[in-house]
Amino acid sequence: MDISETLQTLYTATVEQDDGSYQITVPEREIATGTIAEDETYRVALISTAASDVDDTETTDSIQSTDDADQQHEYDGPPVEEGEQRDVEIENLGDQGDGIAKVERGYVVIVPETTIGDRVTVEMQQVRENVAFADVVDRNPRQEI
């Protein structure tokens, strides 16, 4: 299964009927972590739980097999900890010019003194519910594809 780089969030929900229409409830934690915002419009993709029969060779760390469905959707807090080091790729630049990388569940890591395409090893300095701030500890060479 090919997962888009623009994936904002991933969770399991049940389609429920309500007065002739059908709804999917967004967990409160998705709003609380800042992954998505209330009153915004998003594109939604529905994947059947029977999709476990599909070849999932190109999944990301944030995707788990449907066999773990009961465990994968519990919010454990941010996917990084202060002092933790990670290899990341800078995907965008923020309003202040800082680099922005994403890790599991679309969690944002802000990295000063980087540009789009930089591959760097960072150390998490400050971790919040919806964003972490990290410093570069090593610059990794760009790999030609």
QUITASUL-V576814 format. One record per pair of residues at least 24 apart in sequence whose ideal C-beta (glycine too) atoms are under 10 Angstrom apart, sorted by the first residue. I is the first residue (numbers start at 0). J is the second residue. D is the distance in whole Angstrom. If there is no record, write none. Layout:
BEGIN
i->I j->J d->D
i->I j->J d->D
END
This chain:
BEGIN
i->0 j->46 d->8
i->0 j->50 d->7
i->0 j->53 d->6
i->0 j->54 d->8
i->0 j->55 d->5
i->0 j->56 d->8
i->0 j->57 d->7
i->0 j->58 d->6
i->0 j->59 d->10
i->0 j->62 d->8
i->1 j->56 d->10
i->1 j->57 d->6
i->1 j->58 d->9
i->2 j->44 d->10
i->2 j->55 d->10
i->2 j->57 d->7
i->2 j->58 d->6
i->2 j->59 d->5
i->2 j->61 d->8
i->2 j->62 d->6
i->3 j->42 d->9
i->3 j->44 d->9
i->4 j->59 d->9
i->4 j->90 d->7
i->4 j->101 d->8
i->4 j->105 d->10
i->5 j->42 d->9
i->5 j->90 d->10
i->5 j->101 d->10
i->5 j->105 d->9
i->6 j->44 d->9
i->6 j->59 d->8
i->6 j->61 d->8
i->6 j->62 d->9
i->6 j->101 d->9
i->6 j->104 d->9
i->6 j->105 d->6
i->7 j->34 d->6
i->7 j->35 d->6
i->7 j->39 d->10
i->7 j->41 d->7
i->7 j->42 d->9
i->7 j->101 d->10
i->7 j->104 d->9
i->7 j->105 d->5
i->8 j->32 d->9
i->8 j->34 d->5
i->8 j->35 d->6
i->8 j->41 d->9
i->8 j->61 d->9
i->8 j->104 d->7
i->8 j->105 d->6
i->9 j->34 d->10
i->9 j->44 d->10
i->9 j->46 d->9
i->9 j->59 d->9
i->9 j->61 d->6
i->9 j->62 d->7
i->9 j->63 d->9
i->9 j->71 d->8
i->9 j->72 d->9
i->9 j->103 d->10
i->9 j->104 d->7
i->9 j->105 d->8
i->10 j->34 d->10
i->10 j->71 d->8
i->10 j->72 d->5
i->10 j->74 d->9
i->10 j->104 d->9
i->11 j->46 d->9
i->11 j->48 d->8
i->11 j->65 d->9
i->11 j->68 d->6
i->11 j->69 d->9
i->11 j->71 d->8
i->11 j->72 d->5
i->12 j->43 d->10
i->12 j->45 d->9
i->12 j->72 d->9
i->14 j->45 d->8
i->26 j->72 d->8
i->26 j->74 d->8
i->27 j->74 d->9
i->28 j->72 d->9
i->28 j->73 d->9
i->28 j->74 d->4
i->28 j->76 d->10
i->28 j->128 d->9
i->29 j->74 d->9
i->29 j->104 d->9
i->29 j->105 d->10
i->30 j->129 d->10
i->31 j->74 d->9
i->31 j->128 d->7
i->31 j->129 d->8
i->32 j->74 d->7
i->32 j->76 d->9
i->32 j->77 d->8
i->32 j->104 d->8
i->32 j->105 d->9
i->32 j->106 d->8
i->32 j->107 d->10
i->32 j->127 d->9
i->32 j->128 d->5
i->32 j->129 d->5
i->32 j->130 d->9
i->33 j->105 d->10
i->33 j->106 d->10
i->33 j->107 d->8
i->33 j->127 d->9
i->33 j->128 d->7
i->33 j->129 d->3
i->33 j->130 d->7
i->34 j->104 d->7
i->34 j->105 d->6
i->34 j->106 d->8
i->34 j->107 d->9
i->34 j->129 d->7
i->35 j->105 d->9
i->59 j->102 d->10
i->59 j->103 d->8
i->59 j->104 d->10
i->60 j->102 d->8
i->60 j->103 d->5
i->60 j->104 d->9
i->61 j->101 d->10
i->61 j->102 d->8
i->61 j->103 d->4
i->61 j->104 d->5
i->61 j->105 d->8
i->61 j->106 d->9
i->62 j->103 d->9
i->62 j->104 d->10
i->74 j->104 d->9
i->74 j->128 d->10
i->75 j->104 d->10
i->76 j->126 d->9
i->76 j->128 d->7
i->77 j->102 d->9
i->77 j->103 d->9
i->77 j->104 d->9
i->77 j->106 d->6
i->77 j->108 d->10
i->77 j->123 d->9
i->77 j->126 d->5
i->77 j->127 d->7
i->77 j->128 d->6
i->77 j->129 d->8
i->77 j->130 d->8
i->77 j->131 d->7
i->78 j->102 d->6
i->78 j->103 d->4
i->78 j->104 d->6
i->78 j->105 d->10
i->78 j->106 d->5
i->78 j->108 d->10
i->78 j->126 d->10
i->78 j->131 d->9
i->79 j->103 d->8
i->79 j->106 d->7
i->79 j->108 d->7
i->79 j->121 d->9
i->79 j->123 d->5
i->79 j->126 d->6
i->79 j->131 d->5
i->79 j->133 d->8
i->80 j->123 d->6
i->80 j->126 d->6
i->80 j->131 d->9
i->81 j->122 d->9
i->81 j->123 d->5
i->81 j->124 d->7
i->81 j->125 d->7
i->81 j->126 d->5
i->81 j->131 d->8
i->81 j->132 d->10
i->81 j->133 d->10
i->82 j->122 d->7
i->82 j->123 d->6
i->82 j->124 d->8
i->82 j->126 d->9
i->83 j->121 d->9
i->83 j->122 d->7
i->83 j->123 d->5
i->83 j->126 d->8
i->83 j->131 d->9
i->83 j->133 d->9
i->84 j->120 d->6
i->84 j->121 d->7
i->84 j->122 d->5
i->84 j->123 d->8
i->84 j->133 d->9
i->84 j->136 d->6
i->84 j->137 d->9
i->85 j->119 d->9
i->85 j->120 d->7
i->85 j->121 d->6
i->85 j->122 d->8
i->85 j->123 d->7
i->85 j->131 d->9
i->85 j->133 d->8
i->85 j->136 d->10
i->86 j->118 d->7
i->86 j->119 d->7
i->86 j->120 d->5
i->86 j->121 d->8
i->86 j->137 d->9
i->86 j->139 d->7
i->87 j->113 d->9
i->87 j->117 d->9
i->87 j->118 d->8
i->87 j->119 d->6
i->87 j->120 d->8
i->87 j->121 d->6
i->87 j->133 d->8
i->87 j->135 d->10
i->87 j->139 d->10
i->88 j->113 d->10
i->88 j->115 d->9
i->88 j->116 d->7
i->88 j->117 d->7
i->88 j->118 d->5
i->88 j->119 d->8
i->88 j->139 d->9
i->88 j->141 d->9
i->88 j->142 d->10
i->89 j->113 d->5
i->89 j->114 d->6
i->89 j->115 d->6
i->89 j->116 d->6
i->89 j->117 d->4
i->89 j->118 d->8
i->89 j->119 d->7
i->89 j->121 d->10
i->89 j->135 d->10
i->90 j->115 d->7
i->90 j->116 d->9
i->90 j->117 d->10
i->91 j->115 d->6
i->97 j->132 d->9
i->98 j->133 d->9
i->98 j->135 d->9
i->99 j->130 d->9
i->100 j->131 d->9
i->100 j->133 d->8
i->102 j->131 d->8
i->105 j->129 d->10
i->106 j->130 d->8
i->106 j->131 d->7
i->107 j->131 d->7
i->107 j->132 d->10
i->108 j->132 d->8
i->108 j->133 d->5
i->109 j->133 d->7
i->110 j->134 d->7
i->110 j->135 d->6
i->111 j->135 d->8
i->112 j->138 d->10
i->113 j->138 d->9
i->116 j->141 d->6
i->117 j->141 d->8
i->118 j->142 d->7
END
